[in-house]
């Protein structure tokens, strides 16, 4: 069961990263401007506004690296993470995805807003809403896991973090 949950958690983090990159580099920019990406970039350039896909690529790469790292830490017997710790780390990664995405996408979306008077921020937000919703839910999971960890630390007999003896 732990392997299935770990692989599912990895897939969710990786999908979040790729979806966020596609939004920052393409989908949200097109939705906000209302025209295809290549025409949007030309119009933004003519207005003296910049466009860069670098932020989206960094977001995707960092997210995938975090997903792989979380998977390895969760499944490696050497670490022996309790389930609540693994779930809490997962929640932390996904919860921090929304603010990271916001800063990643801000430059391109701001350039759209500066270029087009009639830009549609609502259309971009409609595409971004699943990222923000997932991060809020992950934050709730993180808080719950922190509560479980705190409760378990103060109740019951103390246990060593690592096995003792040889």
N, C-alpha and C positions, 0 to 999 in steps of 0.2 A: 504494500500500500504506500509506503514511504517513497519508493521509486516512482510510482505513478503520479503522486502529488508533486514530487520534485520535477519530473519531466513536464507536467502541466504548468507548474509555476514558471519554469524556464521558458516554455512556449509563450506564456502570457507576457512576460517581460520583453522577450524578443519581438513579439508582435506589436506591443506598445511602442517599442523603439522604432520599428520600421514604419508603422502607421504615423507616428509623430514626424518622422523625417519626410514622408510623402506629403503630409499636411504643410509643413514648414516650407518645403521647396516647391510645391506644386499646387495641391488641391485647395488649400486655404487662400493662396494668392489668386488663383483663377476664380474661386467663388466670390471673393471680396471685390475683384475688379469686374467680374462679369464677362470677361473675354478670355480667349486662350492664352496660355502662359507666354508663348513667344511674342504675341502682340503686347501683352502686359509688360514684359521686360523692355521692349522697344519704347513703349510710351513712358515708362519710368525713366529710362535712360535719357530720353528727349527732355524730360522734366528735371533732369539733374539728380534723380534719385537712384540709389543703388539696389542691386539684387545680388544675392549670393546664395549658392546652394551649400556652401561650406558648413553652415550651422546645422543643417539637416543631416548631413553626412556624419558630422561629429556626434550628434544626438543618437543616430542609429548605431554607430560603432560603439559608443560608450554604453548604450543600453544593452547591446549584445554581449559586450565584455562583462558587464554586471550580471547578466543572465547566466553566462557560463560560469562566472565566479561563484554565484549563489548556488548553482546546481552542484558544482564540485564540493563546496563547503558543506552543503546539505547531505550529499551522498558519501563523502569520504569518512570511513570509520574512524580515522585518526582524530577528527574533530568531535565526534559523538555529541552533536548539538541536540538538545531537547527539542521536541516538536514546536513548542511555543517560541523558542528562540529562532528557529528556521522560519516559522511563519511571520514573526516580528521583523526579521531582516527583509523578507520578501515585501511585507507591507511598507517598510521604510523606503525600499527602492522604488516601488510603484507610487507611493505618496509623494516622493520628491520628483517624480516624473513631470507633474503638472507645472510646478514653477520652473523647472529646467526647460520644458517645452516653451513656456511663455517667453523666456529670455532668448531662446533659440530662434523663435519665429518672429519676435518683435521687430527686428530690422526690416524684414521683407513686408510684413503687414503694415508697418508704419510708412514705408515707402509707397505702398498702394494707397493708403489714406492721404498722403501728401500729393500724390499724382492725380487721383481721380476724386473730383468733388462729390460725385454721386456713388461712391463706393459703398459696398454692402457688408458692413461688419457682422451683421446678423447671420449672413450666409456662411461666413467663415466660422463663426462661433458654433453654428449648428453642426459643422463637421468636427470641431474641436471638443464639443461637449462630451463625447464618450471618454476622451482622455481625462478631462477634469472629473467626471463622475467616477471613473476607475480610481483616480488618485484619492478622492474623498473616501470611497469605500475602503481603500487600502489603509488610509489614515485611521479609520475606525478599527480595522483589524489590528493595526499597530498598537493602538491604545488598549484594546482588549488583551493582546498578548503581553503588554507591559503590566496590566493589572493581574493577569494570571501569574506572570513571573514574580511580581511583588508578593502576591498572596502565597505562592508556593515557597518563597524564600523565608517567610515568617511563620509558616505552619509546618508541622511535622518535624521529624528528626533531621539534623543537618547531614548533608551528604557531601563527600568530596567531589570536586569538579572532575578529577581524573582518577582512574583506578589506582589504588595504592598497592604497594608490594611488588614482588616480581613473579 
